[in-house]
Amino acid sequence: MKNKNDIIYSLNIEDIQTVAIQEFNRELTEDEIEKVRDLIGEKINWYDPIHESIIEKIVMGDVE
């Protein structure tokens, strides 16, 4: 088994800047990124996607 602390999915500064550019037509400053970075993690609903993926690929089977 792989390390239980392996990262499955992550977001980076480029992801934040992509949203800022697409939605607000500008990049965020370093100070602005610091202001939103902790909020992003608090707003991500990770439980449901994990649950749904297990159902889709393990419980229901991978039908191709």
C-alpha positions, 0 to 999 in steps of 0.5 A: 500500500502506498503512503497514507499521506500521499496527496490525491488532488491538490490546488496551487497558486496557478489554479487560484490565478486562473480563476482570478483572471477568468472571473475578474480579469486580473491576477491576485497579489500575494497579499490577496492570495494569502487572504483567500488560501485558508478559506478555499480549503474550508469550502472544498467539499471533499467527502461527497466526491470520494463517496460518489467515486467509490460507488461509481467505480467500486460498488457499481463496477467500472463498466466500459 
